[in-house]
Amino acid sequence: MMGMMLIFLLQAALLLQPSHAFQSPTFQRQTHRRSGHYKTSSSTSLFLSSSDIQAKLKAQMSKLQERDRASAPISPDDIDVVFEDEHIVVVNKPCGVLTIPGKEDNPSLNKAVFDRFGSESGRMDKMVVHRLGMDTSGLVVFARTNAALRGMNSLFRTRKVTRKYEALVCGHVAQDSGSVDLPLMRDYECPPFMRVSTDDHQRALIGLDAEIVGKKMLESPKDSLTTYEVVSREDMDGNDVSRLTL
């Protein structure tokens, strides 16, 4: 039974911000690398300093820590268990609850699951296989044994677990289905989030000090392909919205 449950479908409700990426059915990557540098015909230049990025990161992390403190308390009895056996527990995470407590020991689903089911290791952090953002609801799997933790980590690492999301986006998406194929990079204007990588954004990183901004900020863009299907086109408070599966 464990082997069957290790590969399962994660469904989550995810609220996305407006994006121009959904204006046509397919979007191809426009940036490309040659000899380690990005080429573009644009003459736009962005100038940043390492200290500016570090200051933005510290300010944003402070905001995120403050938001995490607002995580809604959840008791062991309130957990919505979808599946359980001696190896794993799959629960339906509500919106507004952290998956893990973080450094400040905020209220979290992880703590509630540990208090109710325990784990072979006796440590709640050894139950965590993956996580969903605080504002995202959906299925989360926790490992109860060390063997299950190793097995699940391997499945997620090798992308053998299929994750499907439901997203609500602004506007009525014209095409019933499509894909977004654009590389992602760290957002230096709003760290530690991600953004679509462009030639100009890559140029803005030239000369930054990795010791100050962090090595992750200077990593090469990562390939990202998202396919979507329109579930419905709706009206929300007088605004056009589309419900998608990703």
Protein Blocks (a to p, Z undefined) as FASTA:
>chain_A
ZZmmmpccddddddddddfklmbfbdcdfbdceehiacdfbfbdcdddfklmmmmmmmmm
mmmmmmmmmpccddfklpccfbdcfkbccddddehiafbgbjnopacfklmmmmmnopfk
opaklmpfbdcdfklgcdddddfbfklmmmmmmmmmnopaccddddddedjdfbfbdcdd
ddddddfklccbdcdddfklmmmmgopafklnopklmpccdddddddddfbdcdeehiac
ddddZZ
